[in-house]
Structures are given as C-alpha cells and as structure tokens.
Amino acid sequence: MKYKKLGNTSLETAPIVFGGNVFGWTLDEKKSYKMLDELYEKGFTTIDTADVYSRWAPGNTGGESEIILGKWMKDRGVRDKINLATKVGSSMQENAPKDISREHILKASEDSLKRLQTDYIDLYYTHWDDDKTPVEETLQTYQQLIQDGKVRYIGASNLSAERLQASLKAAEEENLPKYEVFQPEYSLMSRRKFEEKIREICEKNELSVLSYFSLASGFLTGKYQRIEDVKGTDREMFLKDYFNEGGKMVLDAIWEIANEHMVSEAAISLAWIMQRPGITAPIASATKKAHLKSFFEAIDIELTKEQMKRLNEASAWKEDLL
C-alpha cells in the first residue's frame, strides 16, 4: 500500500484515513477494539477523532471516541505506530458556542491528552471556527503546545475560505505555526464549498486535504434507498436531506459504475474522491470487518475518464457544479 505525505510534515497516511467517530457510537468498546486491531494489521494507522466524538449518542457526554482509542493504544502498546489526529473548537455542552480562544484550546488539549493516554498529538485540528477569536491568538496557542511537545503539527476543518487565508497569512508574516492539513466536508453529495474557493487556497499553500463525510454518512454506500430506511435511527439527522432526485441520480451513477468494476458502491464513492484534484485522501469509517473490503477495492481500482465524467455530472446536478 502506497502511503502519502501530509503537507510539509513527517507524517504519512494510507490512501484512506479511518474516521473514529464510530468509536463509542455505532461501535461499543469491544467492537471498537476489534476494528482497531483489524485496521492496524492492514496498515491503516492514521486515525481521525475529536474531543466531542461521540457526544450525540444516547447517554454519551463527549470524549468517548478518544477514551476508547487511548485505551486501545495503551493496551496494544502501539502509540508510536499511530498517526493520531484529534480536534478542538466544540464544547462538550450541547448547543454551546464554538471556541478557539487560547483559554479553551489549552484546557481542551489537556483533556484530550488525558483521554487519549498520550503525551502528544500528531495532528491537532481547529475543528470549528468561532468567527471571533483573532487567528493570531489561535496560532500562538498552538505554537505554545508545539514548543511544549504536546502537539506536533496543526490542521484546520470547517474554516471559511477567508479565515483559512487569514490564518495562513498570519502564520507566514508572524512566524507562527502553519496549518498543514485541511479537512473539509467533501463527497459526491457535497462539493461546492470546497471546490469554489478552498481547493485553490490549499493547493497554493501546499496543504494536504483529507475529506470527511466521504460516504455522506453512509448514503453513498447504497445501503439506504428511501427515507424510511433511516427513520428513527442514529443516522436520520445526517441523511434525511439526501433523499431527493439529486441523490437518486448520484446513487444510480454509482451503482452502474460499481457493476462495471464488480466492486461495492462505497468503493466507487471513495475512488472518485481519491481521483479528484486537490485531494490527498478521504476519511471513511466502517463498523464491520467486511466493510473494510471497500477500502481495498477503492485503492486498487482506477476509474476511467468517462466514469469520472458520469459521476461529476450526476453530482453536479445537485450543486450546479461541473
């Protein structure tokens, strides 16, 4: 498996990053251990999580994903073999405002380190922008964490093009740490925000791009065909807006091309992202060992120009992008 470098860092990742939002949500601790063992054995050693994962699950308060991942790394003795990414900016309190102030980052980073049972975080993301903290304050705080050895590199997710550009400018002009990775929502169901402005900024500044919701919360696996399929489930809030004519067009195109390659629909959805300009790797999750098959299918196949065109046109129908 060919690994890819992340930005101007010493970190490398497999062609697909595993999303740890399922730990403590759709996978309990025992099942999470099994999945992590399988991932590690197969070479998927970049794990993406966040301090608030999996707060939305019934009975959870946040931090469950980090706790499980931390216990697993300690039990298996593999911390130095894992590229560990987590995030800051959200609150453990429901409906609380986003916060990337110095005070919040310093407190949240200590809490994450304790839950993860580690002395350092390989890649620390600004998860969400609060649209008020000066970008210099946020970067200066990261600078302190890097100098203290608690963070190696930093990344950003969900920043507007304007705030991302301002952060990169401040880093250059004031000799502050630079975001090396950007994490946007990006899939066949969500293209516009990344493609309009942010992709160009990332390319010009040599930021690696790791896309989240790459399978649109499972919609692009073809598992869910009707809104009734997700009614009353944990995924309803993520999927309810996809069941329209645009979503059907995307699913139809994926299904046709999956049959042409004799692979899963998830594999086609991931392969499309992997072949899109400006993308380093998609982030994807799995809840069963069998689901990992689609990861290898995606890595092994090469979509033709004609197949990419079909997928581009089907997904562009939804967001008016070609």
N, C-alpha and C positions, 0 to 999 in steps of 0.2 A: 504494500500500500504506500503510495507516494504522499509524503507529508508536505504541508505548505507553511511558509513562514508568515508570522503575524506582524505586519507593519515593520518598523525598524527595531525589532526586538530579537531576543534569542529564543523566543517561543515558537514552536511548530505545532501544527494540528493535522489530524487526519482530515480527509476531504469533507467529512461531516462531523460537526460538533454535537455532543449529546446534551439535550436540554433537561436540566434537573428539576424542572417544575413539577414533574410527576412524583418525585420522592415525597412521601407524606401526604400525597393527594390520591392519585389513582393507583399508586403502589404503596403498600404499607412497608414497614421497616424490613421485614423478612423478604418480601418480594423485591424491594429496592436492592438489598444485598445481592440477590441472585442476578439482577440485571447489571449491577455494577461489576460483579465478577465476570460476567459474560463480555461486557464492554472492554474491560481491562485485558482479558485473554485475547480478544480480537484486535486490539490495538487502538481502540477509541479512548484516548486518555485525556482529551480536553473536555472538561465538564463545566457546563454553564449553570449557575444558580443565582439566587438573590436573597437578600435578608428577609424579604416578605414572603417568599415561597414557603409553604403553600397555605397562606393565610385564609384563602377563600373556601377551603374545605371545611365541612361542618365540624365544629369542635376545635379547630385549629386557631392559633393566635399569631402565627408567623414564625419563621425560623426553622420550621420542621424539616425542610429540604436540607438546609445547612447542617442541622444536627445529625441527620441520617448520614449524609456524606462524610461529615467529620468522624463519626464513629466507625464507618466502614474503612476510611483511610488509616485510622489508628489501628483497628483490628487486623487489617491486612498488611500493615507496615509499608504502604506504598505512597505516602505523601510526596516523596521526592520524584515519583514517576508520573504524577498527575499535574496537568496544567489546569490550575484551579481559578475559575473566574466567578466573581460574585459582584453584587451591585449595592449602591446606596442612593437614597433620594426619596424613597417612600417611607411612610410611617407604619408602624405595627397597629396603629389605631385606625379603624375603619373611617373613611371619609375625611381623614386628617390631611392637611395640605402637604404638598411635596416640599422637600427641604434639602438644599445642598449647601447650607451655610457651614462655616468652619466648626461651629459647636456640634451640629448634628453629625457631620462626617466623622469627627474624632470619636464621638460616643458610639455611633453605629459601627464603625470599623472595629472597635474593641469588642463589641458584642458579637460581631461576625467571627472574629478570630477565636473567641471562646467557643462558640457553637461548632466551628469547623475544627477545633482542637489542633490549631496550627499557629506558627509564629509569623507566617507571611501569606499574602495573597498574590498569586502570579499576575492576575489581571483584574483591576478594580474599576468598575464602570460607574459613571454617573447614570443612574437608572432613568430618572425623570428630571426635567428642569423645573425649578420653581419660578423661573422668569423674573426673579428679583435680586437674587444674590449676584454680586459682581463676579464675572468669570474669573477675575484675578484672585478673589478670595478662595474660590473653589480650588483653583490650580495651586495656589500657595499652600493650602491644606494638604493636598496630595503630595506636594513637594516635601512637606514635613514627614508624612507617612513613608515616603520613599527613602528619605535620609535616615529614618529610624529603622529601616529594614522591614517594615510591616507590609509594604506594597512594592512590587517590582515594576509594573507598568500600569498605565491607565487607559481606559476606553470610555466611550460615551454611547448612550442609547436614547432614542426618542427626542433628541435636541432638534430644534428648528434649524434650518439652513443658516439663518442669521446668527443664532447663538453658537452654533458649531464654528462658523467662520470667525466670530469674535474670540472664541476660545483659542483657536489655532493662531490667530494674530497676536494675542496676548502672550501665548507661550513663546512665540518667536521673538517678540520685541522685549520681553521682560525676563527672558531666560528661565522660563517656568516649564514644568513637565508638559509634554505634548500628548494629546490623545493619539494612540497608535492604532486603535481599532474602533470602528463604528458599528453599532448593532441596530439596524432598522427593521421594522416590520416589512417583509417583502415576500411575496408569493404570487402565484397566478391569480389570486383574488385581491391582491393589494400591491399595486405597482407605482401609482402616481407620485406619492410623496418622496420616495427615494429617487425615482428616475428624473423628476423635473429639475431638481437643484442639487440634492445632496450627493448623488453619484459623482458629479463633476468635482465637487469640493474634495471628496475622498480621493479621487484619482489624482488631482493636482497636489495633494498633500501627503500622498503615499500612505493612506490609511487602509488597512485591511477591512473588509466588510463581511460580517457574519450575520446572516439574516435570521430573524426569529419569526415564529408562526409560519414557518416554511411550508407546512402542510395545512395551513389555515385551520389549526386546532383539530385536525383530523378530517376536515371536509374533503380535502384533495386526495384522500386515500380511496374515495368511492364508497366508503362504508355507509355513509348517510345519504340517502336519496330524497328523503322527504322530511319536512319539519317535524312530522310525527315521530320520526326515528330518534329525535333528541329531546322531545318534550319530557320535562321532569328530570332530566339527567344533569350531571355536573357541567356538561358541555353546552347546554342550551344557550347560556348567556354569550358564548363565544361564536356560536354557529347560526343563530336564528336569522341573521340578516343575509345569509348566503343563499337561501332557498328562493331563488328568483330565476328569471330567464337567463340572466347573465351567468349565474352559477351553473345552470344546466348546460350552457354552451361550453363552458370550461370543462366540466366533467365529461361531456360527450367526446371532446377532443382528446382528453387524457385517456379515456377508455379505448378509443380507436388505436392510438399510438402504443398503448400498453399491449394490446393484442398483436400489433405488428412486431413488437420485440419479444413477446411472450414473457413479460415481466409484470410486476404489480403496478397499480396506478400510483402508489406512493413513490415508487422508483422513478417514474416519468416526471412527477412533480418536482422531485429533488434534482434530477438530472437537468431539467430545464433551468433551475436556479444556478446550478454549477456551471452551466454553459453561457450564462448571461454576463455581459460586460460589467466589470467593476466588482464582481462578487468573488470573495475568497472561498467561503464555504457556507452552506446552510446549517442552521441549528435545527435538530429534529429530536423528537422523543419517541420512546417505544415502551409498551407495557408488557410485552411478551417476547420471549426469545425468538419466536418465529417472525416477529416484526422486523428484526434486525436484518433479515434476508433482503429487504428492500434497500437497505443501506448499501449492501454489496452490489445489488443489481444496478443501483444508480451510479456507483463508482465505475462499474465495468462497461456500461453502455455509452454509446455516442449517438446523440440524436442528430438526424440529418438536417440540412438547411431547410428542407421542405417541411419536416416535422416541427422544427422550431418556429417556422413561419405560421403554421397552423395554430400552435399554442399561443404565439404572440397575438395573432388576430382574434382568437377566441377570448383571451383575457383582456385585450384592448377594447373589445365591445363593452366591457363593464366599466372601464375607467377612461375610455376615449383616448387611449394611448396606442401607438404602433411601434 
